[in-house]
């Protein structure tokens, strides 16, 4: 199943790379929420691979929605995370594919096609980047840390997150807003980011990256420090060492 996910991600990534900065149709699903014809082509390639290998499996994909089956396996797919970036020719996007078994995450793959980086994890087997084991960072203070976040399509949530953003900007080494949440989580897992906080994301944004961070030794909670899952509306991913500092800033903000 991991091999199918990786093959599907590479095929999808090839489509994204070949069409990047080309001419394609862009439409809006909602306020500042775009979809391109390349999202759909990418999704079609992934679904074709999965259906061929596991026709009985259930699927939840961002663009085509849910295809519920009777199988205990469910694939969770974002064929192009970072669509707005992609539509503007900004090189920050990825493919995200996760697999659940009986409702629990079992495997996750995130593929960044431009640098050809394949991130993957299997529950209990660690997290990997291009065949090498990866781990979260060891930075122990917020002031030395690089953080990431994103902004919701919901205007009220966006405004609220600006308060958090401002607080972290004056306390951390830096804060980045790259516009591709799954890619951000892969970067927590491999130690590029020391933490990421997010609000109002969908399960297809978080599922694969959630397992990557977990298997790379990271800590994941909601904003109050409670256990969180890929459906949580407010979530913090960190290396664990700065987690309490992150929660303290969120509480004050």
N, C-alpha and C positions, 0 to 999 in steps of 0.2 A: 504493500500500500504506500509506503514511503517512496519507493521508486516511481510509482505511478504519479504521486504528487510532485516529485521533482521533475519528472519528464513533462508533466502538464505545465508546470511553472516555467520551464525553459522554453517550451513551445509558445506559451503566452508571451514570455519576455522577448522572444524573437520577433513576434508581431509588433509589440510595442516599440522595439528598437528600430525596426525597419520603417515604421511610419512616423517616428518621432521627428518633429519639425517639418512634416509634410502637410499636404492639404487634406483635411477631413472635416466632416460635419460635426458641429457642436450644438447641443440643445440644452435646455435648462429643465431640471426636475423640480426645482424650487428656487427660492431666493439664494443667489450666489452658489447654487449647487448644480454642477454641470455633469453632463454625460456626453461622451463622444462615440462615434461609430467604431472607434478602436476599442473602447471598453467592451462593446458588444462582440467584436471579432475575437478579442482576447478571451472573453467568457465562453464563447462558443468552442474555442479550441480546448479549453480546460474541461468543459462538460463532455465534449466528445471523447476525450481520453478516459475520463472517469466512467462514463456510461459503458464504454467498450469493455473495460476491465471489471466493473462492479455494477451491473445494470440494476441490481436490487437495492443499492444503497440510497439513502435519503440525501437530499442536497438543499442547502440554503445558500443562494448566491445573490450578490447585491442587486444586479440588474434584472434577473428573471424571477427572483423570489424563491419560494420554498417548493420543493418537490418531495413531499413526505412519502416515504416507503415504510415497509414493515421491518426493515433491517435495523439492528441495534447500532449500525454505523451511520454517521451523518457527516457530510463534507460541508465546510463553511468557507465560502470563496469570495474574495475581492479581486476581480480580474485586473483592476487598475486603481491602486490606492495612490491618490495624488492627481486626480483628474484635472483639477484647475491648473496645477503646475504643468501637466502634460499639454493641455490646450494652449498654454502660453509659451511653450518651448523652454520651460524651466526644468533643469535636469534633476528632479527629485521625485521619484515615483517608484512603485514596485508592484509585485504580484504577491498576494497572500492566500495561502490554502491551509486550512486546518482540518483535522479529522477527529470526530468525537466517537467514543464507544459507550453506549448506554448513558449518554449525557455528560460524560467526563472527557476532557481533552486527552487524546492519545498521541497525536503527532501534529507537527506544524512546520510549514515551509514558507519562507519569505525569499523571493528572488528579486534582486536589484539588477536589471539587465545591462545598464550602461557600464558599470565596473565589473560585470559578470560575477556578482557575489551571491552565492547560494547559502542561506542560513537555514538550519533545520534542527529540530529537536524531536525526540521520542520520549514519552514519559518514562522516567527511571533510567534513561540512557544518556543523559547530558545534552548539551547544546553544541552545535558545530557550525563553522563557517569555512566553506570550500575545503572540507575534509579535516580541518584542524579544530580541536576542542576550544571552546571560548568560554569566558567567564566575565562576570561583572567586574567593574573597576574596584580599586582599593582605596580611593580617596575618602578621607575620614571626616572632612569638614565641609560645610556648605560653601564657605568662602573660596575654597579651592576647586569647587565643582562646576561642571558644565551641565546645564539642564535643558530639557526640551518640553514643548507643550504645543497645543493646537487650539484653534478657536471654533466654536460651534456655529452651525448655521442658524441656531436659535439666538435671536438678538439679545434677549435677557441673559442667557448663559454666557454669551460673548462678552457682554459688559461686565458681568461678574468676574469672569476670568481675567479681564484687564486689571482688576485690583490685585489678583494673585501675581500676575505678570510683573506689575510695578514693584511689588514687595520683593520678589525674587531677583529682579534686576539690580537692586541696591544691596543684595546680600550674597549673591553667588558670583562666581568668576565670570559667568556669562549665561545668557538664555537664548535659545534658538527656536524659531518657529518655521520649520521646513515645509509643513503642509502635507505630510504623508505619515500618518500615525503608525502604520505597521512598520514602516522603515525606521521610525524613531525607536520603536521597541526593539528591533533588531540591533540598533546602535546602543541601547542600554545593555543588552545581553552580551555584546562584544566589548563593552567598556569605553565606547566613545562618549556616550552620555553617562553621567553618574546618576541621573534620575529624570523621569518624565512624569508630569501630571496631566491628566486629561479629563474633560467634561463632555458628557452627551455624545459619546461615540457609539457606533453600532457594533454588534458582535463580530461582524466580518472584518471590522477594522482591528479588533483586539485579539481574536482567538489565537491565531498562530503566534503572534508576538507575546501573548500571555505565557504560553508554554515555553517559548525561547528564554524569557527572563527567568521563569521559575527554574528551568533546568540549568541555567547558567549561574544559579546561586543567588539570584536577586530576591528582594522582598516586594510583596504586592499587597496593598490594603486599600480601603476606601479612605476618604479624607479624615475620618475619625480614628483610623487605626484598626478598624475591624476587617476581618477577612473579606476579600473581594473576588469576584469572578469576571469573566469576559462580558457579562451583561450589566455590570455595575455602572451606574450613571456618573459616578465620580471615582477616580481611581489614580493611585500613585504607584509607580514602578521605580525601584531604586536599587542601589548596590547593598542596601541594608545598613551600612555604616552611617549614612546621613539621613536615614528615614525619619527619625524622630525630629530632627531639625526641620525637615520638610513639613511634617505634620504641624509643628509649632507655628511656622509661618502661615500656613493655611488657616489655622485656628484664629490667629490674630487678625488676618486679613478679612 
